[in-house]
Every structure is written in C-alpha cells, then in structure tokens.
Amino acid sequence: MNTRAMVEKVLPPILPVLVAGVAAEIAVRAHWVKPYLVPAPSSVIAALFNNWRELGSATWTTADAALTGFAMSAITGILLAIALSSSPWVQRALYPYAVFFQTVPIIAVAPLIVIWFGLPRTPIVSAFIVSIFPVIANTLTGLLSTDPALRDLFRLYDAKRMPTLFKLQLPFALPHMFTGLRIAGGLAVIGAIVGEFINGQGIGGYIDVSRQRYLVDKVFAGLLMASLIGVALFVSINLLSQLTLRHWHASESR
C-alpha cells in the first residue's frame, strides 16, 4: 500500500476526532464549557499517562471479562440459532423467550447475577446476557434465508441434515452471523462494564470511583479505554469476516 492510499484510508476517520478534540480544547480553555463538566482533551491525555498502571490493569480486567462473555455468547448463540432453525415448531416455542430475555434490563437483574454467580463472575455473565441475542437473531435469519433452489437441490440428491447444515446453511448464514458478532462485541463490553459497576473492578469500577470523586478527566480516560476495547474487538471480527468471505461474498469482495 503506497503513501497516498494509506492517507486516504487513515485520514477520514482520524480527521473528525482531531477537529472535535481541538474544538473541545478551545472551548474549555476559553471557559465556554466548565472543565468539571467536559474536561479538556489535554487533561484526559494527562490522566491516561499519570494513571497508566492503574488504568492498564483495569482495562485488562474489563477486556478479559468482555472477551469471555463474548465468546460464550457467540458459541451459545450460534448453537441456539441452529436449534431454532431445525423446526418451525421449535422456533415458535422458544424464540419468544429469547426476545423476552433480551428485553430485561441488565441493571435490573444484576443483583440476581451477584447472588447466583458471585461478584467475580458478574461482569462475564452480564457481558454474556446482553450480547447473546444479536448472535441468535442474525444467525437464525441467515439460516432461514438459504436459497430455496439450493435447498431443493440438496433434497434432490437426498442430502442428510448435517451435510446440508455444514455445506449449505452455515456458509450461507456467515454474512449474517458476522453482523451479529459485530453487534455483540460492542454489547459485551457494555455488559462487562455494567457488571463492574456492581463488583467495583475493571474500568467500570475505575469510572465509578472517579465519578464519586468528581475526577471527570479520569472518567473520560476510562471511557476512552473502554471504547478502545470495543474498537479492537470490532476490528478483529471485521478481519475474520474479510478472511472468510472475501473470495466468494460481495460484502467483502473489495
């Protein structure tokens, strides 16, 4: 990749951040915005460096909980979607409960999670609960959207259930599946942080303590690190999607 192509790829997402950062710095220094409401970007950067050891440890804790919950939701969600796609009766019987499970606010069930699983596991379980539904919904949509003509072709050759699943339905569902995983990745980070508000660990605990002390620059530093976890997970899923689909699906052909 030459220099011009690199600039054209990197500059567009960076430019709005730079403009917003400069505008925020000017607004705070000109006293248009109170620093205890929105800190200057320079203060946030200073908080990152001055508290790097504590913040780095908190980031690792949150990343571990989010990735564990995400992996659990990815595996469980795909298996449940396969089960739901096996029969219209099974789908009608169980899918409404998956929807209901998604609509329950995680903060409302957090006390029960603490009672059932204990404080150390609360962020993992929270990440799992909030991120599983997009995997189920998108994977199920992909499995049910398999080309009817190809289904008939497999039936014509008397293909069994498992070969049809692995050679036709799952490959056809991969683009939808990766869409669900992208959504689930960001939700897993949110769920982990909500759980950490309860047990006082990780970035959630770091942000909560900073909030109580009105250290807004440290709150924004924690938010920035949480965002970086979500971005890293999103980029990883995008890379896996590109490696898997680029040779045969239009969504990754470029």
Summary of the structure (lengths in Angstrom):
residues: 254
radius of gyration: 22.2
end to end distance: 14.6
largest distance: 74.7
contacts: 799
relative contact order: 0.13
helix: 84%
strand: 0%
